Amino acid sequence: MERELAIRMLAAIRSLGPGLDEATRVTQAMADEDEARLLRRHLGTILTRPLYDIVMHIVRQYPDLDPDGEYRSASPEIAS
């Protein structure tokens, strides 16, 4: 992936946060706690592995774009 596209992709991923936060707040207003818990679990799935995998794919190519610096600290070949 070209660097400019990687930057755009990371920005798009960051922009998902507020909408997903609002969706989580909506579940807190639901009367059916079992349904709310199920929907929060699905929202959590969206927020975790798939997005993490996309970010890490980009960061392996462009370590300086790591939003948290976690990849650099966890990868000795990059940290040194």
C-alpha distances in whole Angstrom, upper triangle without the diagonal:
4,6,8,7,6,10,11,10,12,15,15,16,18,20,21,23,26,26,26,29,31,31,32,35,36,36,38,41,41,45,44,42,41,39,38,37,35,33,32,31,29,27,27,25,22,22,22,20,18,16,17,15,12,12,13,10,8,11,11,8,10,13,15,13,15,17,20,20,21,18,19,23,22,21,23,21,19,22,24
4,6,5,6,9,10,11,12,14,15,17,19,20,22,24,27,27,27,30,32,32,33,36,37,38,40,42,43,46,46,44,44,41,40,39,38,35,34,33,31,29,29,27,25,24,24,23,20,19,19,17,14,14,15,12,10,12,13,9,10,14,14,13,15,17,21,20,22,19,20,24,24,22,25,22,20,23,25
4,5,5,6,9,10,11,12,14,15,17,18,20,22,25,26,26,28,31,31,32,35,36,37,39,41,42,46,45,44,43,41,39,38,37,35,33,33,31,29,28,27,24,23,23,22,20,18,18,17,14,13,14,12,9,10,12,9,7,11,11,9,13,14,18,17,19,17,18,21,22,21,23,21,18,20,22
4,5,5,6,9,10,11,12,14,16,17,19,21,23,24,25,27,29,30,31,33,35,36,38,40,41,45,44,43,43,40,38,38,37,34,33,33,31,28,28,27,24,23,24,23,21,18,19,19,15,14,16,15,11,13,15,12,11,14,13,11,14,15,19,19,21,20,20,24,25,24,26,24,21,24,26
4,5,5,6,9,10,10,12,14,15,17,19,22,22,23,25,27,27,29,31,32,34,36,38,38,42,42,40,40,37,36,35,34,31,30,30,28,26,26,25,21,21,22,21,18,16,17,16,13,12,15,13,10,13,14,12,11,15,14,12,14,15,19,20,21,19,21,24,25,24,26,25,22,24,27
4,5,5,6,9,10,11,12,14,16,18,21,21,22,24,26,26,27,30,31,32,34,36,37,41,40,39,38,36,34,34,32,30,29,28,26,24,24,22,20,19,19,18,16,13,14,13,10,9,11,10,6,9,11,9,8,11,11,8,11,12,15,16,17,16,17,21,21,20,23,21,19,21,24
4,5,5,6,9,10,11,12,15,16,19,20,21,22,25,26,27,29,30,31,33,35,37,40,40,38,38,36,34,34,33,30,29,29,27,24,24,23,20,19,20,20,18,14,15,15,12,10,13,12,9,10,13,12,10,12,11,8,10,11,14,15,17,16,18,21,21,21,24,23,20,21,24
4,5,5,6,9,10,11,13,15,17,18,19,21,23,24,25,27,28,30,32,34,35,38,38,37,37,35,32,32,31,28,27,28,25,23,23,22,19,18,19,20,17,14,16,16,12,12,15,14,11,13,16,14,13,15,14,11,13,13,17,18,20,19,21,24,24,24,27,26,23,25,28
4,5,5,6,9,10,11,14,16,17,17,19,21,22,23,25,27,28,30,32,33,36,36,34,34,32,30,29,28,26,24,24,22,20,20,19,16,15,16,16,13,11,12,12,9,8,12,11,9,11,14,13,12,15,15,11,12,12,16,17,18,17,20,22,22,22,26,25,22,24,27
4,5,5,6,9,10,12,15,16,16,18,20,21,22,24,26,27,28,31,32,35,35,33,33,31,29,28,28,25,23,23,22,19,19,18,15,14,15,15,13,10,11,12,9,7,10,11,8,10,13,13,11,13,12,8,9,9,12,14,15,15,17,19,20,20,23,23,20,21,25
4,5,5,6,9,11,13,14,15,17,18,20,21,23,24,26,27,29,31,34,34,33,33,31,29,29,28,25,24,24,22,19,20,20,16,15,16,17,16,12,14,15,12,10,14,15,12,13,17,16,14,16,15,11,12,10,14,16,18,18,20,22,23,23,27,26,23,24,27
4,5,5,7,10,12,12,13,15,17,17,19,21,22,24,26,27,29,32,32,31,31,29,26,27,26,23,21,22,20,17,18,18,14,13,15,16,14,11,13,14,11,11,15,15,13,15,18,18,17,18,18,14,14,13,16,19,20,20,22,24,25,25,29,28,25,27,30
4,5,5,8,11,11,11,13,15,16,17,19,21,22,24,26,27,30,30,29,28,26,24,24,23,20,19,19,17,14,14,14,11,10,12,13,11,7,10,11,9,8,12,13,12,13,16,17,16,17,17,13,13,11,14,16,17,17,20,22,22,23,26,26,24,25,28
4,5,6,9,10,11,12,14,15,16,18,20,21,23,25,26,30,30,28,29,27,24,24,24,21,19,20,18,15,15,16,13,11,13,15,13,10,11,14,12,10,14,15,14,14,18,18,17,17,16,13,12,10,12,15,16,17,20,21,22,23,27,27,24,25,28
4,5,7,8,9,11,12,14,15,17,18,20,22,23,25,29,29,28,28,26,23,24,24,20,19,20,18,15,16,17,13,12,15,17,15,12,14,17,14,13,17,18,17,18,21,21,20,21,20,16,16,13,16,19,20,21,23,25,25,27,30,31,28,28,32
4,6,6,6,9,10,11,12,15,16,17,19,21,22,26,26,25,25,22,20,20,20,17,15,17,15,11,13,13,10,9,12,14,13,10,13,15,13,13,17,18,17,18,22,22,21,22,22,18,17,15,17,20,20,21,24,26,25,27,31,31,28,29,33
4,6,5,6,9,10,11,12,14,16,17,19,21,24,24,23,24,22,19,19,19,16,14,16,15,11,11,13,10,8,11,14,14,11,13,16,15,14,17,19,18,19,22,23,22,22,22,18,17,14,15,19,19,21,23,24,24,26,30,31,28,28,32
4,5,5,6,9,10,11,12,14,16,17,19,23,24,22,24,22,18,19,20,17,15,17,16,12,14,16,13,11,15,18,17,15,17,20,18,18,21,23,22,23,26,27,25,25,24,21,20,17,18,22,22,24,27,27,28,30,33,34,31,32,35
4,5,5,6,9,10,11,13,15,16,17,21,22,21,22,19,17,18,18,14,13,16,14,11,13,15,12,11,15,18,16,14,17,20,19,18,22,23,23,24,27,28,27,27,27,23,22,19,21,24,25,26,29,30,30,32,35,36,33,34,38
4,5,5,6,9,10,11,13,15,16,19,20,18,19,17,14,15,15,11,10,12,11,7,9,11,9,8,12,15,14,12,15,18,17,17,20,22,22,23,26,27,26,26,26,23,21,19,20,23,23,24,27,28,28,30,33,34,32,32,36
4,5,5,6,9,10,11,13,15,19,19,18,19,17,14,15,16,12,10,13,13,9,10,13,12,10,13,17,17,15,17,20,20,19,22,24,24,24,27,29,28,27,27,24,22,19,19,23,23,25,28,28,28,30,34,35,33,33,37
4,5,5,6,9,10,11,13,17,18,17,19,16,13,15,16,13,11,15,14,11,13,16,14,13,16,20,19,18,20,23,22,22,25,27,27,27,31,32,31,31,30,27,25,22,23,27,27,29,31,32,32,34,38,39,36,36,40
4,5,5,7,9,10,11,15,15,15,16,13,10,12,13,9,8,12,11,8,11,13,12,12,15,18,18,17,19,22,22,22,25,26,27,28,31,32,31,31,31,28,26,23,24,28,27,29,32,32,32,34,38,39,37,37,41
4,5,5,7,9,10,14,14,13,14,12,9,10,11,8,6,10,10,7,9,12,12,11,14,17,18,17,19,22,22,22,25,27,27,28,30,32,31,31,31,28,26,23,23,27,26,28,31,31,30,33,36,38,36,36,40
4,5,5,7,9,13,14,13,15,14,10,12,14,11,9,13,14,11,13,16,15,15,18,21,21,20,22,25,25,25,28,30,30,30,33,35,34,33,33,30,28,25,25,29,28,30,33,33,33,36,39,41,38,38,42
4,5,5,7,11,12,12,14,12,9,11,13,10,10,13,13,11,14,17,16,16,19,22,22,22,24,27,26,27,29,31,31,32,35,37,36,36,36,32,31,28,28,32,31,33,36,36,36,38,42,43,41,41,45
4,5,5,9,9,8,10,8,5,8,9,7,7,11,11,10,12,15,15,15,18,21,21,21,23,26,26,27,29,31,32,32,35,37,36,36,36,33,31,28,28,32,31,33,36,36,35,37,41,43,41,41,45
4,6,8,10,8,11,10,7,9,12,10,9,13,14,13,14,17,18,17,20,23,24,23,25,28,28,28,31,33,33,34,37,38,38,37,37,34,32,29,29,32,31,33,36,36,35,38,42,43,41,41,45
4,7,9,9,12,11,8,11,14,12,12,16,17,15,17,20,20,20,23,26,26,26,28,31,31,31,34,36,36,37,40,41,41,40,40,37,35,32,32,35,34,37,40,39,39,42,45,47,45,45,48
4,6,7,9,8,6,10,11,10,11,14,15,15,17,19,20,20,23,26,26,26,28,31,31,32,34,36,37,38,40,42,42,41,41,38,36,33,33,37,36,38,41,41,40,42,46,48,46,46,50
4,6,9,9,8,11,13,13,14,16,18,18,20,22,23,24,26,28,29,29,31,34,34,35,37,39,40,41,43,45,45,44,45,42,39,37,36,40,39,41,44,43,42,45,49,50,49,49,52
4,6,5,6,9,10,11,12,14,16,17,18,20,21,23,24,27,27,28,30,32,33,34,36,38,39,40,42,44,44,44,44,41,39,36,36,39,38,40,43,42,41,44,47,49,48,48,52
4,5,5,6,8,10,10,12,14,15,16,18,20,21,22,24,26,26,28,30,31,32,34,36,37,38,40,42,42,41,42,39,37,34,33,37,35,37,40,39,38,41,44,46,45,45,49
4,5,5,6,9,10,11,13,14,15,17,19,20,21,23,24,25,27,29,30,31,33,35,36,37,39,41,41,41,42,39,36,34,34,37,35,36,40,39,37,40,44,45,44,44,48
4,5,5,6,9,10,11,12,14,15,17,19,20,22,23,24,26,27,29,30,32,33,35,36,38,40,40,40,41,37,35,33,33,36,34,36,39,39,37,40,43,45,44,44,48
4,5,5,6,9,10,10,12,14,15,16,18,21,21,22,24,26,27,28,30,32,33,34,36,38,38,37,38,35,33,30,30,33,32,34,37,36,35,38,41,43,42,42,45
4,5,5,6,9,10,10,12,14,15,16,19,20,21,22,24,26,27,28,30,32,32,34,36,37,36,37,34,31,29,29,32,30,31,35,34,33,35,39,41,39,40,43
4,5,5,6,9,10,11,13,14,15,17,18,20,21,23,24,26,27,29,30,31,33,35,36,35,37,33,31,29,29,32,30,31,35,34,33,35,39,40,39,39,43
4,5,5,6,9,10,11,12,14,16,17,18,20,22,22,24,26,27,29,30,32,34,34,34,35,31,29,27,27,30,29,30,34,34,32,34,38,40,38,39,42
4,5,5,6,9,10,10,12,15,16,16,18,20,21,22,24,26,27,28,30,32,32,31,32,29,27,25,24,28,26,27,31,31,29,32,35,37,35,36,39
4,5,5,6,9,10,11,12,14,15,16,18,20,21,22,24,26,26,28,31,31,30,32,29,26,24,24,27,25,26,30,29,28,30,34,35,34,34,38
4,5,5,6,9,10,12,12,13,15,17,18,19,21,23,24,25,27,29,30,29,31,28,25,24,24,27,25,26,30,30,28,30,34,35,34,34,38
4,5,5,6,9,11,11,12,14,16,17,18,20,21,23,24,26,28,28,27,28,25,23,21,21,25,23,24,28,28,27,29,33,34,32,33,37
4,5,5,6,9,10,11,12,14,16,16,18,20,21,22,24,26,26,26,27,24,21,19,19,22,20,22,25,25,24,26,30,31,30,30,34
4,5,5,7,8,9,10,12,14,15,16,18,20,21,22,24,25,25,26,23,21,20,20,22,20,21,25,25,23,25,29,30,29,30,33
4,6,7,6,7,9,11,12,13,15,16,18,19,21,23,23,23,25,21,19,18,19,22,20,21,24,25,23,25,29,30,28,29,33
4,7,7,6,8,11,11,12,14,16,17,17,20,22,22,21,22,19,17,15,15,18,17,18,22,22,21,23,27,28,26,27,30
4,6,6,6,9,10,11,12,14,16,16,18,20,21,20,21,19,16,15,15,17,15,16,20,20,18,20,24,25,24,24,28
4,6,5,6,9,10,10,12,14,15,16,19,19,19,21,19,16,16,16,18,15,15,19,20,17,19,23,24,23,24,27
4,5,5,6,9,10,11,13,14,16,17,19,19,21,18,16,16,17,19,17,16,20,21,19,20,24,25,23,25,28
4,5,5,6,9,10,11,12,14,16,16,17,18,15,13,13,14,16,15,15,18,20,18,19,23,24,22,23,27
4,5,5,6,8,10,10,12,14,15,14,16,14,11,11,11,13,12,11,15,16,15,16,20,20,19,20,23
4,6,5,6,9,10,11,13,14,14,17,14,12,13,14,15,13,12,16,17,15,16,19,20,18,20,23
4,5,5,6,9,10,11,12,13,15,13,12,12,14,15,14,13,16,18,17,17,21,21,19,21,24
4,5,5,6,9,10,10,10,12,9,8,9,10,12,11,10,13,15,15,15,19,19,16,18,21
4,5,5,6,9,9,9,12,10,8,10,11,11,10,8,11,13,12,12,16,15,14,15,19
4,6,5,7,9,10,13,11,10,13,14,14,13,11,13,16,15,14,17,16,15,17,20
4,5,5,6,8,10,8,8,11,13,13,13,11,13,16,15,15,18,17,14,17,20
4,5,5,5,7,6,5,9,10,9,10,7,9,12,12,11,14,14,11,13,16
4,6,6,9,9,9,12,13,12,11,8,9,13,12,10,13,11,10,13,15
4,6,9,9,10,13,15,14,14,11,12,16,15,13,15,13,11,14,16
4,5,6,7,11,13,11,13,10,11,14,15,13,15,14,11,13,15
4,5,6,9,10,8,10,7,7,11,11,10,12,11,8,10,12
4,6,8,10,8,11,9,8,12,14,13,15,14,10,11,14
4,6,9,8,11,10,10,13,15,14,17,16,13,14,17
4,6,5,7,7,8,10,12,12,15,15,12,12,16
4,6,8,9,11,12,14,15,18,18,15,15,19
4,5,8,9,10,11,13,16,17,14,14,17
4,6,6,7,9,10,13,14,11,10,14
4,5,5,6,8,11,13,11,10,14
4,6,5,6,9,10,8,9,12
4,6,5,7,8,6,5,9
4,6,7,10,8,6,9
4,6,9,8,8,11
4,6,5,6,9
4,5,5,6
4,6,6
4,6
4
